[in-house]
Amino acid sequence: MRPLVLRRLLAALAALALVLAWAVPAQAAAPAEVDFYVRNHTIVPGSSAYVQTMLFADRPLPVAKGAVSLRYRFIDQDPAFTLAQESSRDNCRVAPGDVELICTSPVTALIPAGVDAVLVGYVKIADDGVIGRQATLTATMTVEGHAPITRTARITIGEGVTLTAPGGDRMVSAEPGDPIDAPLTVTNSGTLAAQGVGFISGNSYFLESRTQYSNCEYTDGALNGCTFDQTLEPGTTYRLNLPFRVRADTLAPDVQAGGWLWMTDAELADQRQWIRNGGYGQIGTPGRGGVLRLVPVATAKAGPPQAQRGHAEESLKVQLTGRNSADVAAVGATASGRKGAVVTVPVSLVNHGPAAFDHTRGAGWPDARFYVPKGATAVRVPDSCFPMTAGGTIDGLRPGAPGSSRYSCDFSTVLKVGGTVKWEFGLRIDEVIAGARGAVAVGAPTWTGELNPANNTAAVVLNPAAAPPPSGGSGGGGGLPITGPQGALFAGIGLLLVLGGAGALFLTRRRAA
């Protein structure tokens, strides 16, 4: 090949490699996907309900305050369905005609688990609304930098029934391992029969069901709720008994509670869908025992959808006696990288027992405090971690926000004995400091029963060795292999550069010869 032709080919290869290299950041910077869900409602004539909305992103997505707006509309629907605002000072305003509500959410981040939009707006049903009539509520969310998204919710006018429960807290005393029963009572205090009811349970992990009924749902032995294909006649009281056992790994001494909220079958269907689609997890698995029944039992023909004018709720508080605490240990990490590298730092808490922690109930539970090593910046932060000031103030409105020097990390699951809860941070090394130290520590703002404080803090160390760190980051999972479309693209760039180098070597040898 003639030298001039070869030089032109090499120039073309180099140019193509540069073009492909410039394409890599564009692929890496693909925008986050956002979405939202609006709750269905069954509402009695003359009543209203909050416009409940959950916001999502496929990764932690910080947003400017006021960057998320939502527009709700009843388009060509029955005039009995309208929208309303609380006051002119709140974050929603209703347009003339009362069929359009324009809101601005105060959230500053969207996360995969979902965040409540925190809106003060209502759906209202007129006094003369027709029982069984339905309308479609059309909602559009706009996040700055993203295309608008439209979703819908179903609003149903339900027949009004009145369910009442004793209310208040019934107090009992028990030790870990003791059996305990929760008798529930519900009364139909209205003039219409309630045709199908159920309850959702606010029980915590500490109450394990001794019997799991087929018309109830459970998660790891904890009761989530029950449905009853029965009719509750006007003026009649019904009872049932829930058999529990205080789990042996329950924290004590402590005070924990369980609660039960009664609903009509239509309201319960709305609530179940909200739990499934609103980021609250699954309903649970039906039990394999017999059918739990309300007594006395009455039968009636099926009727229109129903809703309550109020809510019937009762609860049980358990004073846990004895002593049963836990040893929670912090687990740190090391990582190495050159200046500019982003290394992954996994930290965790391990529960050595003998007590478990249920984050939804009880007097206290641990969390984690993460302190960024000097010379590094947190650029990837778990969505369950929140910026924290030097004084310990936690910014609960900015989950997963990068750039802070310290974080408070939460968890929403039960931390069982032997269990681990883990968080992964992406730290950019701005300055290479040999042995730069941060830490992860057990934070216990409301828990004072730690059995072994000596293991409550563990070091997070960047570039612990004196030798120069490898390029791109290593340690703690920091250097991740590049695969998929970007990996293929880098491989193509490398091949072009190799071909160019071979051509240059060939040309040099020809000229030397």
N, C-alpha and C positions, 0 to 999 in steps of 0.2 A: 504494500500500500504506500502511496506517495506521502511524504511528510506533511504537505499542505492539507491533503484530505484527512489524514489522521488527526492533525491538530483541530480541524473543524469538527470532527467527530467527538474528540475529547471535550471541546467547548460545549457541544450540544448535550453530551452526557452530564456535564457539570451543571448546566442550566436546568436540565430536567430534574436532577437531584434536588436543586434548590427549590424548584416549584413544588415538588412533592413534600419536601421538608416543611415549606410554609403551609402546606395543607394539613399537617398534623395538628397544630394548635386548634384549627377550626373544628376538627373532629372531636378533640378533647373537650372543647367548650360547648358541647351540645347543651341547650337550655334544659332546665328541670321541667318535668311534666307536673302540672297542677290539676287539681280536681276538687269537688266538694259534694256534699250530700245534705239534702233538706229533709227534715222529719215529716212523715205523714201524721195526720191528726184526725181523731174522731171527736167532735165537739157538740155540746148540747146547745140548742137555740138560746140566744141571749147571753152566750158565754164567749170567751176568747182563749187563745193559747199562744205562747211564744213562737216566733219563727226560729226554730232551732236549726242551726247549720254547723256542720263540721268541715274544716278546710284541710286539704292534703297536698303534699308534694312528694315526689318519688325519692327525694333526698332532702336533708336540711337546707332550707332556702330562706336566708334572711331577707326581709322586705322592709322598706321604709314605712314609717308610721303613716297611715292613710293611703298606702299603695294598693290596698285590697278593697274593692267596692262591690256591692251586691245590689241587684235590682230584682224585686219581686213583683209579679203582675198576675192579676186575674184577667185573662183575655177572653172576652165574649162568654163570660160565665154567669150563672144565676146571680142576680143582684143581692141575694141574701149573704153572699160571701164578700167581705170587704177587708181592708188592711188598715192598721192604725199605728200611731207612734205613741210613746209614753209621754214625752214632753218635747218642747223645742230645744231643750238642752242636751238631749240624748243623741245617739249616733245614727238614728233613722228619722227620715221625714216622709210623710205621706203626701202624694201629689193630689191635686184637685180631682174629685171623683172617688177617692178612697179605694181605688183598685190598683194602685201602684205605690210601692214602698222602696225608697232609695236609701241605702245604708252604707256606712264606711266602717270597716272593722278596725279595731285598735291593735290587732295582732302585729308583731314585728318579725315573725318567722313562721313558715309552714314546715311541717315534718311528716314523715311517712305514717306515724301513728295517729295523726290528726290533731288539730287544735280547734277549740270552740271559737266561733266567730264573735261571740260576746256582743250580740245585737239586742237592742231594746226596741223590738217591733212585734206586732201582734197580727194574728188572723182572727177576725171577728165573725160571728154568725148572728144574723138578725133574729129578733124575737119570733118572727113568723116564718123562720126557716123550715122547709119541708123535711120531715124525718126521712132519712135514707138518701137524700139528694147528695150528689158528689160534685166537686169542682177540681180542676187542675190548676195548681199554683205553679207558674213558670218563673224560674229563677235564673239569672245570668250573673256569673262572677267574672270580674275583670281584675287581673293582677298586672301591675305595670311591667311591661316587657314581655307579656304573654298574650296570646289571642283569647278573646272572651269565650267562656264555656257556659252552656245552657243545660240545666237539669230541671226536672219537674217533681212535684210532690202531690199526693192525693189528700184532699180535705173532705171529710164526710160529716154530715149532720146526723148525730146520734140521738136516740131516745133517752131522755134523762131518767136515771135511776139513782137511788141514794143508798150507798153502802156505808156502814159505820162500824168502827172497832173500838174497843175499850180505851185505847190511847194510853199515853204515859209509859213509863218504864217499869217492868216487873223485875225485881232484883232477887237473885239467888246467889248462893255461894257454892263453890266446887273447887276441887283440886284437879290437876292434870291426871287424866285417866278415868275420871268419874263419869258415870252415865247421868244424863240430864234430859228432861222432857220440856217441850215448849208447847203448851196448849194454846191454840189460836181460836178466836171468836170473831165472827162477822155477822152483822145484822142487816137485813134489808129494811131500812127505815122509811122507805117511800111507799107510794101507792101502786107502783108498777112492778111486775115480776122481773127479776134480773135473770136473763136467760143465757147462762154460761158465764162463769167468773174464773179468776185465777189470781195468783200473786207472784210478785218478783221478790226475791230474797236478798237482803243486805247482809246475809251471814258472812262471817269471816272464816278463815281456814281453821280456826281453833275448834269449831263445832263440826264434828264428823258425824254423818248420818249413820245410825245403826241399822236402819232399813232404808233401801232405795226403791221407791215406788215407780211403777211404770208410767204414771202420768205426771212425773216430776223429772227435772233435769239436774244433773250433777257434774261437777268437775273435781276430780280427785277426791271424791267422797263428800265434798261440800255442796250443799243444796243451793241451786240457782233460782228455782221457781217451780210452781205447779199449776196445772189447769184442771178445771172441774166441769165436765159436761153435765151440769145439773142446773136446775132452775131454783132460784132463791125467791120464795114467795114473800109478798109484802107482810111486814110486821113479824117476820120469823127470824129467829137467831139460829146460827149453825156453828158447830164446833168440830175441831179436829185436833189431833195430837202429833207433834213432830218429835220422833225419838232421836236424840243426839248422844254423843260422847265427847267430852273434852279431850282433845288429842294429848297423848303422853308427852309430846314435845312442845307443849304450850308454855309460853313465857309466864313466870309467876314470881312474886305476886304482881298482879295487874288487874285492870278492869277492862273487859271486852264486852262487845254487844253484838246482837243480831237483830235485824228488823225485817218486817214483811209488809209490803204495800199491795192492797187489794185493788183489782181492776176488773172491768168488764172484759169479755172475750175480744171485743173489737179494739179496746184500748190496749190490751195485752198484745194483740197482733201488731199494732203500731210500734209498741215498745220493743218487741222482739226484732222487728226489722231495723229499728234505730240502733240496737245493740250490734246487730250483724254488720250493717253498712256504715255505722258511725265511728268505727274504729275501736269499739269496746270489746271485741273478741267474740267468742261463740257462746251460744245459749247453754251448751252442755250436752250430756248424753243421757237419754232416758234410763231409769233404773230397771232392774230385772225382777223386782218384787211384785206384789199385788197392786191393786188400785187403791189409792188414798181417797177416801170419801168424806164429804161434808155430811153431818147428821144433824137433824133429820133430812131425808131425801124427799124431794118433790119433783114431779114431772110436768112439763107443759110443752105446747107446740112452739116451734121456732118462730122468732119475730124479727123485727128490723134491728139494725146495729144500734148499740146502746153506749152511753157514756155517763160519767158521774158529774154532779155539780160540785163535788168536793172529793177528797181522797180519804180512804180508810187505811190507817196504818197503826201497827202495834210493834212493840219491841221488847227485847229481853236483855237485861244487863247481868253479866256474870262476874261476881267478885272472886277472882282466882286467888286461892290461898296456897300456902306452901312456898318453896323456893325452887325455881328452875330457870336458870339464865343461860348465857352462851358466851363462847369465846369466838369473836370475829377477828380475823387476821387480814391485814392488807398485804397484797402481793405486788411488788414493783416490777421494773423492767430496765433493760439497757438497750441502747441502740447507737449506731455509729453512722456517720455520713460526712461528706464534704460540705463546704459552704454552699448554700442554695438547695441542698437535697432535702426532700421531705421524707422523714422516717416514720414508720408506724410504731407506736408505743402502746402495748396492751397492758392494762392494769386491772386489778380485780380485788374483790372481797371474798373470803372463804369463811363459811360458818362451820366451826368445829363442834358446835352444839354445847350442851344437849338440848337447847330450846331452838325452835324455829321462829321466823319473823314473818308476820303477815302485814304487809304495808298498808292494807286497807282498814285495819282495826287495831285497837290496843293503845296503850299509853305511850309507846315509843318504839323506835326502830332505828337501825343505823343507816347512814348514807356514806358516800365517799367524797373526800376532798382531794382535788388534784392540783399540784403546784408545778407550773411549767419551769424547766431548768433555764438558767441564765444563758443568754445568747440564742434562744429559740423562740419561735412564735407558733402558737396553736392555729393551724389553718384548716384542720378537719376535726370537728368536735362532735361527739355523739349527741343525738337529739334529746337525750335524757340528762344532759349536763347543762348547767346554767352559770353564767359569769358571776363571780363573787368578789366583793371588795375586800380590802385588807382588814376591815372591821367585821367581816362575816356577813354583810348584807348580800342577799341572793337576788339577782335580777330574774325573777320568774317569768318575765314576758319575752325573754330572748333565749329560748332553747337552742342549743347547738351553735351559738354565735361565736365566731372565731375572734382571736386577737386579745383575749383576756389573759392575765398572768396566773389566775387561779379560778377553779371551778368547783361547784357543788354538784355531785352526780347522784341521781335518784334511781330507784327501780320500782316497778309496779307489780312484780311477781312475789310469790311466797319464797323466801330464802330458807329452804329446808336444811336440816342437819346434813353436812357433807356437800351442800350446794355451793355454787360459785356464781357470782354476778360479775360480768366483765364489761369494760369500756375500752374502746380503742381510739387513741388520739393520733392525728397526723401532725407532727412537729416539723416546721421548716427551720433548718439550721442557718441562722443569720450570721453567726460568728462561731468559729470552731474553738471551743474551750475544752481542753483536756479534762475529763472528769466533771463536766458541768452537772450539778445535782439539782434535781427537783424532788418531789415526793408524792406519794399517795397515802392518805390517812383515813382511818375510820372516823367519820363524823357522827356524833350522836347527840343532836340538839335536844332530844326529849327522852333519851334512854341512858340510864345510869348503872346498868347491871353488868358491865363488861367483866368477864372472869380473868382475862389476861391482857392488861393494857400494854404489856411489853411488845406485843406484835401488832400494835395498832397503826404503826407507821412503817413504810418501806420506801427505799430510795428509788428514784427514777434518774438514771445516769446516761448522759450523752457523751460519746467518744471516751469511754473509760480507759482505753489503751493509749500509750504514748506514741505508738507507731501511727503513721498517716492512715486514716480510714479509707476503705475502698470507695471507689467512685460510685455515686448514685445512692449510697445508703445501705446499711446492713444492720442486723441485730433486731430482735423483736419483730421480725417480719417486715423490716423497713424496705428492703429491696425487692419489689414485686416484679415477676416476669411480665413482659408485655406480650399479650396474645390478642387474637381476634383481628379485626380490620386494621387497627393501628400497628399490630405486630407485623402483619403482612406488608404494610406500607414501609415500615422501617427496614424490613428485609429487602424490599425492592430498592430502597435508597442505598443500602449497603452494597447490593449487587452492582448497581450502577457505578458506585465509587470504586469498587474492586475492578470492574471492567476498565474504568478510566485509568486506574493505577497501572494495570497491566499494559494498556496501550502506551502510557507514558514511558514505562520501562522499555517496551519494544522500540519506541522512537529513540530513546536515549542510546540503546545498544546499536541501532542502525547508524546513528550519527557518530558514535565512537568508532564503529568499524570503518 
